[in-house]
């Protein structure tokens, strides 16, 4: 599995834009139920995990470690897509 930084960055940017749009839509409702707060907390946790993984991936040099980080990042992106 080769690493294509531009493709990965493009995919992550698309996911981030979808998530931002969903967050903006939720913010415009002016109501916050316990369920919405829980979803927001989950999303924030995923966003922080994504940020940490991207940082680690930018510094990783071992191919096996990079592959593991790429898979973890894809998993987080998938979860974020489902959450939004």
PyMOL commands that set and color helices and strands:
alter all, ss='L'
color gray80, all
select helices_A, chain A and resi 5-27+34-59+63-83
alter helices_A, ss='H'
color red, helices_A
deselect
rebuild
show_as cartoon
